[in-house]
């Protein structure tokens, strides 16, 4: 039986693509213009409120893992196979157990083991997927307007996330923010290897 689904995401193209796929599977998919906090798309069942998450990444990532911890019935990514999408949507619409692909389960297990072995990982503040996206671009030297264009969000939203990051990382400047994030072994803060090529490829402000 076809379900009525609400599709929300900050990335317009990804959100529209997910909605189109859901319609191909026979469901009614309405786009929600609200911006989603985090890098990906949220698909909610309009009657039950159950929801699933599709990450903008091509593989397992923290955004999908965070969605599962927040109550998502399933977590996929743009690289997921169609069979996995069908199983995740079925879990969402039928009200049964959720669906998590095996590669996502392995990634979560690996992350858990890595955290247990790191003496400082437990000290790191919890960052949302969007905050991690912004921290990664800050490490590449992007300006607020360039971050906004890259993530398809407003500069006001970028400033809000940067303020939250500065509070979480106890920093009063971008330099201090990155230094503190690196001291806490937050992976998105170590992206300087791509800084030069990213700077050359950026659209002028």
Residue pairs with C-beta under 8 A, 6 or more apart in sequence:
1 93
2 26
2 27
2 28
3 27
3 28
3 45
3 46
3 47
3 92
3 93
4 27
4 28
4 30
4 45
4 46
4 47
5 22
5 27
5 28
5 29
5 30
5 43
5 44
5 45
5 46
5 92
5 93
6 29
6 30
6 32
6 43
6 44
6 46
7 15
7 18
7 19
7 22
7 29
7 30
7 31
7 32
7 41
7 42
7 43
8 15
8 31
8 32
8 34
8 36
8 41
8 42
8 43
8 44
9 15
9 18
9 36
9 40
9 41
9 42
9 54
10 35
10 36
10 39
10 130
10 151
10 152
10 153
11 39
11 40
11 41
11 56
11 151
11 152
12 152
14 40
14 41
14 54
14 56
14 78
15 31
15 41
16 31
18 29
18 41
18 43
18 54
19 29
19 30
19 31
20 29
21 85
22 29
22 43
22 89
23 29
25 85
25 86
25 89
27 89
27 93
29 43
30 46
35 153
35 157
36 42
37 128
37 129
37 130
38 53
38 63
38 66
38 67
38 128
38 129
38 130
39 55
39 56
39 57
39 63
39 129
39 130
39 132
39 133
39 151
40 53
40 54
40 55
40 56
40 57
40 63
40 64
40 67
40 77
40 129
41 53
41 54
41 56
42 51
42 52
42 53
42 54
42 67
42 72
43 51
43 52
43 53
43 54
43 89
43 92
44 50
44 51
45 51
45 92
45 93
48 95
50 73
50 92
50 95
51 71
51 72
51 73
51 92
52 72
52 73
52 74
52 75
52 76
52 88
52 89
52 91
52 92
52 98
53 63
53 64
53 67
53 68
53 72
53 74
53 75
53 76
54 75
54 76
54 77
54 78
54 80
55 61
55 63
55 64
55 67
55 75
55 76
55 77
55 78
55 129
56 63
56 77
56 78
57 63
57 64
57 77
57 78
57 79
58 77
58 78
58 79
59 77
59 79
59 103
59 107
60 77
60 101
60 103
60 104
60 106
60 107
60 108
61 77
61 107
61 129
62 111
62 129
62 132
63 129
63 132
64 75
64 76
64 77
64 104
65 75
65 104
65 107
65 108
65 111
66 128
66 129
67 75
68 75
68 98
68 100
68 108
72 98
73 88
73 91
73 92
73 98
73 99
74 87
74 88
74 91
74 92
74 98
74 99
74 100
75 100
75 104
76 84
76 85
76 88
76 101
80 88
80 101
84 99
84 101
87 99
88 98
88 99
90 96
90 99
91 97
91 98
91 99
92 98
114 121
115 121
115 122
118 185
120 183
120 184
120 185
121 184
121 185
123 184
124 184
124 185
124 186
125 168
125 169
125 184
126 168
127 135
127 165
127 168
127 186
127 188
130 151
130 161
131 161
131 164
131 165
131 168
132 186
132 188
133 151
133 188
134 147
134 151
134 158
134 161
134 162
134 165
135 165
135 177
135 178
135 181
135 186
135 188
135 189
136 188
136 189
136 191
137 146
137 147
137 150
137 151
138 147
138 162
138 174
138 177
138 178
139 178
139 188
139 189
139 190
139 191
139 192
139 195
140 191
140 192
140 194
140 195
140 198
140 199
141 195
141 198
141 199
142 150
142 198
142 202
143 205
144 155
144 158
144 159
144 162
145 155
145 205
146 202
146 203
146 205
147 158
148 154
148 155
148 157
148 158
149 203
151 158
165 171
165 177
166 172
166 177
169 176
169 177
169 180
169 181
169 184
170 180
171 177
171 179
171 180
178 189
181 188
181 189
182 189
182 190
